[in-house]
């Protein structure tokens, strides 16, 4: 490398380092944002799983009841 090329390359080095630092910061922010979204989704999934299990228990508990005959009206009528 000639002295002028060496000088030019070393002059770009701080700019290149700054660009890489900016990219790294942006990626860290994106990763943090995705992590927060994933955490929120996991909370929603857990809540939905509890609701589904409660609904399934309600259905299982209602299976022991005898159904009304077709011609009988429910008691609230």
C-alpha positions in Angstrom: 0.0 0.0 0.0 1.3 3.4 -0.8 1.4 6.1 1.8 -1.6 8.0 0.2 -3.7 4.8 0.2 -2.7 4.0 3.8 -3.7 7.6 4.8 -7.0 7.3 3.0 -7.9 3.9 4.5 -7.1 5.2 8.1 -9.2 8.3 7.4 -12.2 6.1 6.6 -11.7 3.8 9.6 -13.4 6.1 12.2 -16.3 6.6 9.9 -16.6 2.9 9.3 -16.4 2.2 13.1 -19.2 4.8 13.7 -21.4 3.1 11.1 -20.9 -0.2 12.7 -21.7 1.2 16.1 -24.9 2.7 14.8 -25.9 -0.6 13.2 -25.1 -2.4 16.4 -27.2 0.0 18.4 -30.1 -0.3 16.0 -29.9 -4.1 16.1 -29.9 -4.1 19.9 -33.0 -1.9 20.0 -34.7 -4.2 17.5 -33.8 -7.3 19.5 -35.1 -5.6 22.7 -38.4 -4.7 21.0 -38.8 -8.3 19.7 -38.1 -9.7 23.1 -40.8 -7.5 24.7 -43.3 -8.5 22.0 -42.5 -12.1 22.5 -42.9 -11.8 26.3 -46.3 -10.1 25.8 -47.4 -12.8 23.4 -46.4 -15.5 25.9 -48.5 -13.8 28.6 -51.5 -13.8 26.2 -51.0 -17.4 25.3 -50.8 -18.5 29.0 -54.1 -16.5 29.6 -55.8 -18.2 26.7 -54.6 -21.6 27.8 -56.1 -21.1 31.2 -59.4 -20.0 29.6 -59.5 -23.0 27.3 -58.8 -25.3 30.3 -61.6 -23.7 32.3 -64.0 -24.0 29.4 -63.0 -27.7 28.9 -63.7 -28.3 32.6 -67.1 -26.7 32.3 -67.9 -28.9 29.3 -66.8 -32.0 31.1 -68.9 -31.1 34.2 -71.9 -30.6 32.0 -71.7 -33.9 30.2 -73.2 -35.7 33.2 -76.4 -33.8 33.0 -79.3 -35.4 31.2 -80.5 -33.5 28.2 -84.1 -32.2 28.0 -86.5 -34.2 25.8 -87.2 -32.5 22.5 -90.8 -31.5 23.4 -90.0 -30.2 26.9 -89.3 -26.4 27.4 -86.6 -25.3 29.7 -87.7 -24.3 33.2 -87.1 -20.5 32.6 -90.0 -20.3 30.1 
